[in-house]
């Protein structure tokens, strides 16, 4: 929906509210016109139902307002003496339209001094649960979101089974674009496995100011731009046209930021002509082949366990070469020092691979580019040679009409030889260079697809471990994702503070008890 459509929709909602409640406003001692003024009518309604004025703010927060509307409907009925279970059921089942029936057909009396405390334990529990959901949804949407590493694309830097907290504030919290959705779930409802949202209506994109901008080498969570799967890991082949904020969440390392020129040469990334130096915590992995002496006795099982080899590997028929799909530099150096291993050589792809972006060049995952990373407000030449790089940006991400007539290019009906970008774009790649579906295959990540920055690992679960204690990666608990040096677990400090809290609470209660005696 565009801005004009949203204004019409908003005014229509206000009209529905006015015609369904103006008599109730009058019965509460207010003026009928007060039910018609947008925002002000909500403030007045909060006074009528004896609820705090700040509840009005919650009515205009997407997703949270879906929880608040039924609450307001029920509270309105109870303020006019309609508090039976049937009344509650009818107002919720009719999406508030039952209030029309009360407003026009029933002679109700306003209860100005109504007790707003729950009359039963069940009602108190429901009220507390709703409040908890509202607070959790607000925090989840605008501050911190839990996230699980699902794939091996950042393996050795971030591991499958790492449970992260993703900050929405670092790059600026994005307001929900999908206005009708279940709180605190992504694209699928758990247990029932059905879609968790309605595609209509869609809110315009808006992002609050962040405390930092995305930098080269930042690990970023974003919505997968080309997502069409019905749900993450679904192998049924079913397709889904998802809103931006309901596309599958991916996590990669941002290697190219707006305005950069990016190239990959023999697997090494170059930004603006200079090699991109990864931070110490990054552990890039490449494919290798290892030549071995077939007559030598090498304890590969213990070596692989020691080096935590998690990706695929295989041996050739002559038993003299082992192929690894992914190894970090530290493992390579360890192998080179083992007797019986002749050499460890990195595999570099040389052949053309048209599956790589933009699918018109003889590039591959190890030799790629150079390409320009689009920046908001910057213009590029548009011709038949450059169009494959930017056609998806023009049509899908920035919603223009693109036509090709002979050798001429038309955007929104006008012949053009240049294009100015409406937002920033990023280039995302996995540290596991040969086991990562990333920008090398599907191109740029638009700025409106950015979700947040992973900041903290609170739990790490190794599904291959034996026994519960061995499944937990204790050295990764309570570690930061970014920072200087190697990660350090703060779990022991957390346990220490927790112990101090309980000890302090014990002595505090004991002291209070002694004073009473």
Secondary structure, DSSP 4 states (H G I P E B T S, - for coil): --HHHHHHHHHHHHHHHHHHHHHHHHHTT--GGGGTSTTHHHHHHHHHTT--TTHHHHTTSTTHHHHHHHHHHHHHHHHTT--SHHHHHHHHHTTTTHHHHHHHH------TT---S-SSHHHHHHHHHHHHHHHHHHHHHHTEEEEE--SSTTTTTS-TTEEEEEESSSS-PBPPSEEEE-TT--SB-TTT--B-EEEEEEPPP-BPPPSS---TT-EEEEE-TT--BSSTT--S--B----GGGSPEEEEEEEE-TT-EEEEETTEEEETTEE-PPPTT---EEEEEEEE-TTS---HHHHHHHHT--S-EEE-TTSSEEEEEEEEHHHHHHHHTSTTEEEEEE----S--TTSTTSSSS--SSSEEEEE---TT-EEE-STTTHHHHHHIIIIIS---EEEETTEEEETTEE-SEEE-SS-EEEEE-SBTTS--SHHHH--EEGGGEEEEEEEEEEEB-TTSSSHHHHB-GGGTTEESSSSSS----HHHHHHHHHHHHHHHHHHHHHHHHHH-
